Amino acid sequence: MRAVMMRSALLPLLAGAMAPAIAAVQTFPAPDAPARPGVEAPELARLGRFSVGLAHTTFVQPAQPDPLRGTVADRRLPVMIWYPAAARGAGTVYHAAMSGEDGRDVAFTLPGIATPDARVAAGRFPLVVLAHGYGNAPEALSWLGENLASKGYVVVAPAFRDPPISIRTDAARAGPIARRPLDIAFVAAEAQRRAGARDGVFAAADAARTALIGYSMGGYGALTVAGAPLNPAMAGLSRGILAPYAAGSAQAAALRPAHLKAVVAIAPAVRFGAVPVWTGAGAGAVDVPTMFVVGDRDRVVGYDNVRSLFAAAAPTPRYLLTFHEAGHSIALIGAPREMRARFWDVDWFEDAVWRKDRLLPIQAHFITAFLDRHVKGDAAMAPYLDGLIAESDEGRWPDAPVGRVARYSPGAPAATLWKGFQPSRAIGMRFEARP
């Protein structure tokens, strides 16, 4: 889906593999790497104790239908894996591309903290599948993949290779609609299989603790795979490919990965034109803890549509983080240098109101608390999620020193200011939790 965002000027914070979280902050290169939060970021946005490694592979799924070409062929998905590394490395520069206005890809580069082929840290770490949006690239979500890997997660990010978003035909649109849930389900199952076989870097992944994160079209795919029942009308939009997986069909539950523990849906697509994606209980049928993140000026997927997913009756905890005045581009990095010459390219990345060096660390903070709480089982994360005053602007910290305060709020009972935020930076947001 389309995106809009703002400049990334993220400053340091990375720890070595066995060092305290702040010890090795300024020894890494690429100080503007989006995964590294600035000094005004909330507490849990800071990088974890692990260095970050990077691996590439290709997952191949035999005999898959292609709605754009009307053919059946093996589907090859390039996959990036960010993982906890055993020792500090030199970082990397990503080379990626996203769909341009004329249908051709626009190439860009991006600094990263991950070191290719670094030695894997000892241990078993939860497995996260990270799914990008329509026309995006996994590198545009590197801020989150690298950040989570530093905290002890193996993050698998496929490149879905969507047709150019500027091609506005039913056949072109049918590709991402049909393939996104199928691809996410396949990638999760294949990553779990490789983890069980102790294959390469996947040997570090604990398949028994799996989570899904999806942005935009990836959010639609993640929620569908997690159990939201597909509207049978989606069969037509997918040129029949999703018909076997629609609600009431024989394979309706076949997409769900084993051992799923949590889902994060960032600005997920809820409708395609007049057609709602799900039927029945909708996202309420997802029976694992779920966090939604959205801007209340999102004109692509619609704020009220996403809010309805949070409000639906559900058997497990639900969370909703709202950025007031933010649009759809909330999950993508700030516009790379190569993407700043034309409005179409900038509009993928930049928000009209929010700076990216605020948006991304705030999301990293809450996603870290959510995954650590519901995937790793860390009860110490509960105060960062539960019992928060809804509107961030209304939080108070009576005992905080006067003036600029470079300390994190302790949260309840000492303060209603959101736990982990500096007093002047808990502004312009709403956070809601339903047990």
N, C-alpha and C positions, 0 to 999 in steps of 0.2 A: 504494500500500500504506500501512498505518497507520504512524505515526511517533511518536516520543517524544523530547523534548529539553530543554535548559536555557537559562537566561537569557543574552542577548547583551549584553555590556558592552564592546564592542570599541573600543579606543582608536586614536589616529591612526597613519598612515604612508602618505602618498601623495606622489609626486613629480610635478612639472610635466613637460610634454611633452619638453623638452630639458634638464631639470635632473637632477642626481644624485638617487639614490633617496630620500634623506632631506631634501633641501633645502627642499621646500615643504610639509613634513609638516603644520603646524598652520594653514595658510592656507585649507583647505577647510572648508565647513560640515558639519553632520551628523557630529559626532565619534563617534556611536554607530553609524554605518553598519557593517553586518556585514562588509563587504569590507575594512575597515581593521583590521589586526591590532593587538593590544596589545603592550606592551613585553616580555611573556614568550613571545611567539610564536617559533617557530623561524625561522631565517634566511631561507629562501626564501618564507616567507609574506608578507613585506613587499611592498608594492605596487611596481610597476615604474615605468619612467621616463615612461610616457605618462599623460596625463589620459584620462578615459573618456567616450565619447559613447554616446548611447542613441537608437535608432530603432525605430519600430513599422511593421509592415506586415501584410498578410494573404496567405497562400498558399492558392490554391484548386485542389483536385484534382477534376476532373470525375467524375461518375457513380460514386460510391463507395457500397458497401453499408453499411447501418447495422443491426447485429445487434439493437440494442435496439428499433428501430421496425419492422424488417423491410422497410425501403424502400431505394431507391437515389436518391442526390441528390449534388449537388456538396458536397464537404467543405471547409469554410472553417476554416483554422487561423490564429488570431492569432499573430504572431511578434514577439518582442523580439530586438533585435540590440545587443549591447554591442561596442564597437569602440575602437581607439586613436584618441584625439582630438588635434588639433594644438595646442590651447591649454587652459589651465585654465578650468573653468566653475563654475557655482554649485551643482552637484549636483541632486538631485531627491527627491521623495517619491513612493514607489510606492503605488498604491491597488489592492489585490488582495482575493481572497476564497478561502476553502477550505471544503470540505464540512463542515457541522455535523451534530450528532447527530440532528436532526429532518429531515434531508434538504435543508434550506435552507442556502445559502452564508452564511458568517460573514465580513463584510468586515473588513479591517485595513489599516493604513498602515505604511510602512516607509521609513526614510531610506536614501538611496543616494548614491554619489559620482558617478554618471554624470550628464552634462548632456544633456538632449534636444536632438537635431539639431545637436550640436556639429560643427565642421568636422573632417573626417577627416584623420588624420595621413598624411604622405607615406609610401609604401611598400606592399608586399604582405605580408600576414600570414596565417599558417595559419588554416584554417577549422575551428571546433569546433561540433558540434551537441550541445546540452545538453538532456537529456530528463528531465522530472520524473516523480514517482511517481503512483500511483493517487490521485485526488482532490486532488493538490497543485496548485501554481501555479508558473510560472517565477520569479516574484518571490521565492519562498521559497528559490531557489537563486541569488539575486542576488549573494550573497557570493562565489561562485565565478566567475560570469560577469563581474562587475566586476573582480575580482582578475586574472583571465586577460587581460582586455582591456588592463589597465594594463601587461601584460608583452608585448604585441604579438600578440594573438590576436583574430580576429573570431568572436564567440560568438553562435550563433543558437539561441534558446530558444523552441520552440513551446508554446502552451497547448493541451493536448489536450482540454479540456472534457469530462472524464469524467462519467458519471452519479454521483449522490451515493453515497459509499461505504457509507452506512447502508442503502441499498437492496440487500438480500442475495438477489437473484434470479439465476437462470442467465442471463437475458437482459441484465441490467445488467452482470454480470461479463464477459459475452462481448464487450462493447464495448471496454474497455481491452485485453483479451487479444488480440482480433482487430486492433484499430487501432494498438496501440503500434508493432509492427515496421513495419507498412505506412506509418504516419505518419512515423516516423524516416527510413525509406528515401526517402520522397517529399520531406521537408524537406531532406535532404542533397543529393538530386539537383537540386532547385529552387534551393537556395543556390549550388550549383556552377554551374548554368546561368546564374544572374544574375551570378556572379563572372566567368564567361567573357564575358558581354555587357557587363561594366563598368557594371552597373546600380546607380546610387546608391551607398550605403555598401558594397554588395557588391563594388564596384570595388577595395576595399582587401583583399579576401579572395583568398588563393592556393588555388584549388581543388585544386592538385596536392599540397597538404599538408592532408589532412582527418583529423580525429579525432572520435570519438564518446564522449560521457560520458553515462551514464544512472544514475539512482537508482531502486532498487526495481523497480516495473513498467517504468520507463525503462531500467534495467539489463538486464532480460530482453529488451526490444526492441533495445537496442544490440548485445548479444551475438548475437541472432538475425540481425540485419542484417549483422553482421560475418562470419557464416558458420557459427555453431553450427547443426547440422541439426535442424530442427523435428521433434519426435515426431509421427507421423501422427495420434496420438490427440488432438492439439491441434485438429484439424479439427472434432471434435465440440464442444469447449469454445468454439470461435469461431463456432459455427453454420455451419460449412462454409466460412467466408471464408478461412481459412488453408490449406485443402486443397491449392490449387495450389502452395503454397510449402513443403509438407512434404517431408521427406527422400525422395528417389526420385521426386518429382513433376517435371513438365516445367519449372516455374519455380523450382525449389529454390534456385537461385543468383541469382535475378533481383533480390533486394532489396539486394544488396551495392553500396555506392556505389563509384565509381571513386576511385582514388588514396587509399584508406584507409591511414593510417599507424599508428594506435594506438587503443586502446579503454580507457576507465576504467569499471568496473562497481562502483557503490557499493551494497552490500546488495542485489544483484540477486535477483529472484524466480527460483527454480529449479524449483519444483513448484507446481502448482495443485491443491490437494487431494492425491489419490493419484497424479495424473498428472505424470510428469516432463516438463519443457518440451522437452528435447532427447533425441536418440537417438544411437547410434553413438559417435563420438569426443567428442560434446558440445562444451563450450567449447574443448576441445583442437583442434578443427577451425579455430578462429579463427587465421589465419596472420599476424597482426600482433601486436606487443608489447601485452600486456594487464596492467592493474593492477586488483586486487580490493581493496576496502575494506569492512570489516565489523566489527561488535561481536560478541564471543563470547557475549553474552546476547541475541542477536537471536532472539526467539521468533516473528517474522513469517515470515522466509525461512529461518531455521535456520543456525546457524554452520557445522555440519558440511557442510551442503549447499553453501555458498559455498566452504568450504575444499576440497571435492572438485573444484570447478572449477579452482582453482589447482593442485591436485595432478595433474590429468589430463595425460598426455603431450601435448606441444605442440611445434611447430616453431620457435617464437619465444619471447623472454623473457617470463616471468611474474613478477608481484610480488603479495604479499599483505600488506596492513597490517591488523593486528587491534588493536582497542581492547578491552582486558580490562574486563569488567563492563559494557560499553556495549550498548544495545539497538538498535532498528531506526532510530531517528530521526536518525542521525548526520549526514545530509546537509542537514537543514533548519535554517534560522535559529532562534535562540531565540524563544520565544513573544512575538509583538507584544503591546502593551498591550491591544488589543481582544480578544485570545485568551486572557486569563488568568483569566477569571471562572468558567469551567466546566472540569471535568476533561477532558471529551472534547476541547475545543479545545486545552488545554495539552498533552494527551497526543500531539497531532500533532507537537509541536515538542521538548518537553523530555525529556532523558535522566534516569533516576533517579540516576545516579552522576556523570556527566561534565558539566562546565560547557561551554556552547557556545563561550565565548571561548577555550577550549583546543581543543575538537574541530575547529572549522572551520579555524583557522590551521594546525594540524598537517596536515590534509588538503590545504590549499592548498600547503604546503611540499612534500609528496611528489608531488602532482599536477603542480606546476610542474617539479620535477626530472624527472619521467617524460616529460611532453610536450616539454620543452626538449631532453631527450636523444633521444627517439625520433621526434619530429615535426620539430623544428628542427635536429636533428643536432649538438647541443652536447655534445661529449665531456666538457666540464668538469663536467657534471652527474652523471657516472658515480659519483664517490665518495659522492654523497648516496643512491645506490641499491644499489650493489654492495659486497659484502664486509662488510655491517653485521653486528654481533653480533645474534643473533635477538631476545633479550629486552632491551628498552630498559633495564630496571633493572640489568642486569649490566654495562653499559658503564662504563668507567673512564677518567679523564683524570689520569694521575699528576702532571703538571706544573701542573695548575690551581691558582690561588691558593686559600688556605684561606678559608672563609666564603662569603658570597653572591658568586657569580661572574656578572657580566653580560656574559660573553663567549661566543661560539659555539665549540663544540668544533671543532678542526681535522680531526677524524677520523683515519683511519690515515695513517701509522704511529704518530703521537704519542699517539693515544687510541683506545680502543674505544668510548667514548661516541659516540653517533650524530652524524655530522658536521652542523653547523648548529644543534645544540640547546644550550641552556644547561644546566649540570650538574644543577640541581635540577628540571628540567622534562622530562627524558627518562624518564618514569615511566609504567608501566601499559600498555605497548604491546608488540607483537611485529611485526617486519618480516622477511619472507622473500623471497628472490629465487631464481628458477630460470633460469639462462642459456638 
